[in-house]
Amino acid sequence: MKCNIIVGVAGACVLMVAAGCSVAGFLASPTSREKKVPAEYSLQGTKSRVMVFVDEARAGSVPFDLRSRLDATVRAHLIRKVRIKEEDIAGPVDYAPSRLAAYAGLSPAEIGRQAGADLVVYVRVESHEINQMHVAGYFSASLVTRSVLLDAASGEVLWPKGEEVKVARIRLELETGGRDATLNRLAATAAHCVTRYFYDCPGDQFRSGDEQKEYDKVYWQ
């Protein structure tokens, strides 16, 4: 009987130690916020001058205020999230139709060189829809962009590696704040979907709620 008690106590101690190790291991493991998605092309601390240029797949198909907001938001993300110094960000580009004529016939790399940039974050709007719903101020919307990072001197695509472009597909099922809020939300999501690859992004912030999930991509081809 005494032996059984000793064995039982010893077993309990082993279980307590094991449980303690498990709890300690659990507490020591990083949270989703602490986990980082490594940058695909790090621009943190870059000494290069960076320009943003937002293009459109079909001339005149995208409202210039959407292009302007997307440009401004990408630039803001590069400063706040990627931690590029504001003085190292070229621009902004004036997307008013009368001013865009100055870029006619120029490649994104050539536009970057004209602005004195070393790198160009080139974002092309492939398609977009902004639909007013039956209730005033209520909108649904979608946006598809393709992005690359270019060396302004050579025109070489630096990012993404092994892919032609980085595609972002965004869909807003409902925005109740009116057209301005809809444009701002589209721009914010698209800007995040581009710039998150340029720094070690916290895991819980990597995905956006307005971004189309992987299994939806087939419907957007």
Summary of the structure (lengths in Angstrom):
residues: 221
radius of gyration: 24.2
end to end distance: 73.6
largest distance: 96.1
contacts: 625
relative contact order: 0.17
helix: 41%
strand: 24%
